[in-house]
Each structure stands twice: as structure tokens, then as C-alpha cells.
């Protein structure tokens, strides 16, 4: 294990289940122009969970763009659940985030990321800002997922558009890349229905599966409602409790 700058990795002692690795940003947040890189390599047959100690805060920027780059490599038969807690963008924050994964043909990756626009407790509105969120996942050297979201300038106005966010102030994406992912689509949709994902409840979600992977997307006006619903879905879909830091 190698650490530098404010990023630290902690390995809580556990008596059962896979190893949990918890990322901690001792700086307390991400300021304008900060750059963070995380790399994780799982040997053949290894199993682990990578999460964060708390929500990550991205502060207001006066111009420079912050970056978060995460890269994971999974050997044959390896399994990783990548489950960071939410990222909170302050008004006028600017963030480029990129997640890259290289999987052996029989490796399994479950990845979840959530973004909250503005500090809900302060009723902060996102008058402006920038978010570029890119996913690139390869299996056996072949690109199977290429997904990029780009929101720039007047974020609040963009999210209000029916074709973009429909007034949402929180969003999340879940990817399951595994041999059985496509066959679990009906199961995922059942979990979403059971958790109460619908427009009337304030959290909308949908799932699709193709090309050897499954993706579920979540939109909500209320960040807490999105997180609570996503937590229920993740627990049901994974069949195991969330990392302990999620439960504090």
C-alpha cells in the first residue's frame, strides 16, 4: 500500500466477509484545482470492498477544475464492490471525475457513485458549476462500458430541464459487470419497485442490461431520499449489508 498527499487508506478489522478498504481525505474536502488519483489492483481470486469514510465535498472554484481519477484492475476471478459515499458539489464547484476498470474475463465489478448538487441542509442552489463524469470499463482488454455525463455552466437550469433532470438535485449510477449481470435485470427492477422508486415517491430509477453488464440510474429532488432508496436496493441486490461506514 502506498499513500501520498491527504489521501489515506484504512483497513477496519473484520471477522467475516471480504476485506473493506476505506478511503479518507484528511484535507476535509476538494478545493479548486486539487487532483486526486486512486489505484487498486486485485490479484486473481481476491475479493474486496472499496468505500469512503464519508461524503466527499467539492468546494466552490474560482476557475480551476478539480479532478478525481480512479483506476481498478481485477485479476482472474477477482470481485470488487466499489461503493464510495456520495459526492457533494457546492455551488460553482468544478469537477472532472473518471473511473476506469480493467477486468479479467471472469472478474466481477459492482460500482456505485452518487452526486448531490448543492448543500441540501443549507438549501443551496447550483447557480453554476461543472461536472464531467466518465466511466470506462474493459473486460478481457475489450471496452464494454463507455459512459460520460457532462453538465456545465448553469447546472440548476440544466437539471430543471425535463429531458435532463426534471428538477432533480441528486443522481446516482450503478454498474454490475459480471457474467450473470444481464440475467439479473428482472431482479434489479423488482428491487427498485420494492424500494419504492417512482415519481410519486420523489426518486425515479430505471435499469437496463446489455453487452454483459447491468446499469441502474437514479434521479431525485431530495438527496437523502435518493441515498436511502439506493441503500435499500444495494443491500437487496448484493445480499449483504453495506460497509460499516455507511451505517454511521
C-alpha positions as CSV (number, residue, x, y, z in Angstrom):
1,X,0.0,0.0,0.0
2,X,1.3,3.5,-0.9
3,X,-0.2,6.8,0.2
4,X,0.7,10.4,-0.6
5,X,-0.9,13.8,0.0
6,X,-4.1,13.9,2.1
7,X,-5.4,10.6,0.9
8,X,-5.2,7.7,3.4
9,X,-6.5,4.1,3.2
10,X,-7.8,2.4,6.3
11,X,-8.5,-1.3,6.7
12,X,-11.0,-1.9,9.5
13,X,-10.7,-5.1,11.4
14,X,-13.4,-7.6,10.4
15,X,-14.2,-11.1,11.5
16,X,-16.1,-12.2,8.4
17,X,-16.8,-11.2,4.8
18,X,-14.3,-9.6,2.3
19,X,-11.7,-7.0,3.2
20,X,-13.1,-3.5,3.4
21,X,-10.7,-0.7,2.4
22,X,-11.9,2.8,3.4
23,X,-10.5,5.9,1.7
24,X,-10.1,9.0,3.9
25,X,-9.4,12.5,2.6
26,X,-7.7,14.2,5.6
27,X,-8.0,17.6,3.8
28,X,-11.7,17.5,4.6
29,X,-12.7,18.2,1.0
30,X,-11.6,19.1,-2.5
31,X,-10.6,22.7,-3.3
32,X,-10.4,24.3,-6.7
33,X,-7.7,22.7,-8.8
34,X,-7.0,19.7,-6.5
35,X,-6.2,16.4,-8.2
36,X,-6.7,13.0,-6.6
37,X,-5.7,9.6,-8.0
38,X,-6.7,6.2,-6.6
39,X,-5.4,2.9,-8.0
40,X,-6.4,-0.5,-6.7
41,X,-5.2,-3.9,-8.0
42,X,-6.9,-7.1,-7.0
43,X,-4.9,-10.3,-7.5
44,X,-6.6,-13.4,-9.0
45,X,-9.3,-14.7,-6.7
46,X,-9.2,-11.7,-4.4
47,X,-12.4,-10.1,-3.1
48,X,-12.8,-6.7,-1.6
49,X,-14.9,-3.6,-0.9
50,X,-13.6,-0.1,-1.6
51,X,-15.5,2.7,0.0
52,X,-15.0,6.2,1.6
53,X,-15.2,7.3,5.3
54,X,-17.9,10.0,4.5
55,X,-19.4,12.1,1.7
56,X,-16.8,13.9,-0.4
57,X,-17.2,17.7,-0.6
58,X,-16.1,19.7,-3.7
59,X,-15.8,23.3,-2.8
60,X,-16.6,26.4,-4.9
61,X,-14.0,27.1,-7.5
62,X,-12.9,30.5,-8.9
63,X,-11.8,28.9,-12.2
64,X,-9.6,25.8,-11.8
65,X,-11.1,22.4,-12.3
66,X,-10.6,19.6,-9.7
67,X,-10.0,16.0,-10.8
68,X,-10.7,12.6,-9.3
69,X,-9.3,9.7,-11.2
70,X,-9.9,6.1,-10.0
71,X,-8.5,3.1,-11.7
72,X,-9.0,-0.6,-10.7
73,X,-7.6,-3.8,-12.1
74,X,-9.2,-7.1,-11.3
75,X,-7.4,-10.4,-11.9
76,X,-9.0,-13.7,-12.8
77,X,-12.0,-14.5,-10.6
78,X,-11.5,-11.3,-8.6
79,X,-14.5,-9.5,-7.1
80,X,-14.7,-5.8,-6.2
81,X,-17.6,-3.7,-4.8
82,X,-16.7,-0.1,-5.4
83,X,-19.1,1.8,-3.0
84,X,-18.0,5.3,-2.2
85,X,-20.4,7.6,-0.3
86,X,-21.9,10.5,-2.2
87,X,-20.0,13.5,-3.7
88,X,-21.5,16.9,-2.8
89,X,-20.9,19.7,-5.2
90,X,-21.0,23.1,-3.7
91,X,-22.4,26.0,-5.8
92,X,-19.9,26.9,-8.6
93,X,-17.8,23.7,-8.0
94,X,-15.9,22.4,-11.0
95,X,-15.1,18.6,-11.1
96,X,-13.8,16.2,-13.7
97,X,-14.2,12.6,-12.4
98,X,-13.1,9.5,-14.2
99,X,-13.5,5.8,-13.3
100,X,-11.5,3.2,-15.2
101,X,-11.6,-0.6,-14.7
102,X,-9.7,-3.4,-16.4
103,X,-11.3,-6.8,-15.7
104,X,-10.2,-10.3,-16.4
105,X,-13.0,-12.1,-18.4
106,X,-14.4,-13.8,-15.3
107,X,-13.9,-11.0,-12.8
108,X,-16.8,-9.2,-11.2
109,X,-17.3,-5.5,-10.6
110,X,-20.1,-3.7,-8.8
111,X,-19.7,0.1,-8.8
112,X,-22.0,2.8,-7.4
113,X,-21.5,6.6,-7.5
114,X,-23.9,9.3,-6.3
115,X,-23.7,13.1,-6.8
116,X,-25.6,15.7,-4.8
117,X,-25.9,19.2,-6.4
118,X,-25.7,21.8,-3.6
119,X,-25.8,21.5,0.1
120,X,-29.3,20.3,1.0
121,X,-29.1,21.4,4.6
122,X,-28.5,24.9,3.5
123,X,-31.0,24.8,0.7
124,X,-28.1,25.8,-1.6
125,X,-29.0,26.2,-5.3
126,X,-26.5,25.3,-8.0
127,X,-26.5,28.6,-10.0
128,X,-23.4,27.5,-11.9
129,X,-20.7,24.8,-12.0
130,X,-19.2,21.9,-13.9
131,X,-19.4,18.1,-13.7
132,X,-17.8,15.7,-16.1
133,X,-18.3,12.1,-15.0
134,X,-16.7,9.5,-17.2
135,X,-16.8,5.7,-16.9
136,X,-14.6,3.3,-19.0
137,X,-14.7,-0.4,-18.2
138,X,-12.8,-3.1,-20.1
139,X,-13.2,-6.9,-19.8
140,X,-10.5,-9.1,-21.2
141,X,-9.0,-6.0,-22.9
142,X,-12.2,-5.1,-24.7
143,X,-14.1,-1.9,-23.9
144,X,-17.6,-2.8,-22.7
145,X,-18.7,0.4,-21.0
146,X,-18.1,3.9,-22.2
147,X,-20.4,6.4,-20.5
148,X,-19.8,10.1,-20.0
149,X,-22.1,12.8,-18.4
150,X,-21.2,16.4,-18.9
151,X,-23.0,19.3,-17.2
152,X,-21.5,22.8,-17.5
153,X,-22.4,26.4,-16.8
154,X,-25.9,26.9,-15.3
155,X,-26.3,23.5,-13.6
156,X,-29.5,24.3,-11.8
157,X,-31.2,25.4,-15.0
158,X,-29.8,22.3,-16.9
159,X,-31.1,19.9,-14.2
160,X,-34.5,21.6,-14.4
161,X,-35.0,20.6,-18.0
162,X,-37.4,17.6,-18.4
163,X,-35.0,15.8,-20.7
164,X,-32.0,16.1,-18.4
165,X,-33.0,16.0,-14.7
166,X,-36.6,17.1,-14.4
167,X,-35.8,19.2,-11.4
168,X,-33.5,16.6,-9.8
169,X,-30.8,17.7,-7.4
170,X,-29.2,14.3,-6.9
171,X,-28.3,11.5,-9.2
172,X,-26.6,8.1,-9.0
173,X,-25.3,5.3,-11.3
174,X,-24.8,1.6,-10.5
175,X,-22.9,-0.7,-12.8
176,X,-22.8,-4.5,-12.4
177,X,-20.2,-6.0,-14.8
178,X,-20.2,-9.8,-14.4
179,X,-21.1,-13.0,-16.2
180,X,-24.6,-13.1,-14.6
181,X,-25.4,-9.3,-14.8
182,X,-27.7,-9.4,-17.8
183,X,-29.7,-12.3,-16.3
184,X,-30.4,-10.2,-13.1
185,X,-32.3,-7.4,-14.9
186,X,-35.7,-8.5,-13.7
187,X,-34.3,-9.0,-10.2
188,X,-32.9,-5.4,-10.2
189,X,-36.2,-4.0,-11.4
190,X,-38.1,-5.9,-8.7
191,X,-35.7,-4.4,-6.1
192,X,-36.3,-0.9,-7.4
193,X,-40.1,-1.4,-7.3
194,X,-39.9,-2.9,-3.8
195,X,-37.7,0.0,-2.6
196,X,-40.4,2.5,-3.8
197,X,-38.7,4.0,-6.8
198,X,-41.3,6.1,-8.7
199,X,-42.0,9.7,-9.5
200,X,-44.6,10.0,-6.7
201,X,-42.1,8.9,-4.1
202,X,-39.6,11.6,-5.3
203,X,-37.0,9.1,-6.6
204,X,-37.1,7.8,-10.1
205,X,-34.9,4.9,-11.2
206,X,-34.6,2.5,-14.1
207,X,-32.4,-0.4,-15.1
208,X,-31.1,-1.9,-18.4
209,X,-28.8,-4.7,-19.2
210,X,-26.8,-5.5,-22.4
211,X,-23.3,-6.5,-23.5
212,X,-22.5,-8.4,-20.3
213,X,-23.4,-5.7,-17.8
214,X,-26.3,-4.1,-16.0
215,X,-26.8,-0.4,-15.2
216,X,-29.3,1.3,-12.9
217,X,-29.7,5.1,-12.8
218,X,-31.4,7.1,-10.0
219,X,-32.7,10.7,-10.0
220,X,-34.2,12.6,-7.1
221,X,-35.1,16.1,-5.9
222,X,-34.1,15.1,-2.4
223,X,-30.6,13.8,-1.8
224,X,-31.4,12.0,1.4
225,X,-34.3,10.2,-0.3
226,X,-32.1,9.0,-3.1
227,X,-29.4,7.8,-0.7
228,X,-31.9,5.9,1.4
229,X,-33.5,4.2,-1.6
230,X,-30.2,3.3,-3.2
231,X,-29.0,1.8,0.1
232,X,-32.1,-0.5,0.2
233,X,-31.5,-1.5,-3.4
234,X,-27.8,-2.2,-2.9
235,X,-28.4,-4.3,0.2
236,X,-31.0,-6.3,-1.5
237,X,-29.1,-6.8,-4.8
238,X,-25.8,-7.6,-3.1
239,X,-27.4,-9.8,-0.4
240,X,-25.2,-8.3,2.3
241,X,-25.1,-5.2,4.5
242,X,-23.4,-2.1,3.3
243,X,-19.9,-1.2,4.6
244,X,-19.9,-0.2,8.3
245,X,-19.0,3.4,7.5
246,X,-22.3,3.8,5.5
247,X,-24.2,2.8,8.6
248,X,-22.8,5.5,10.9
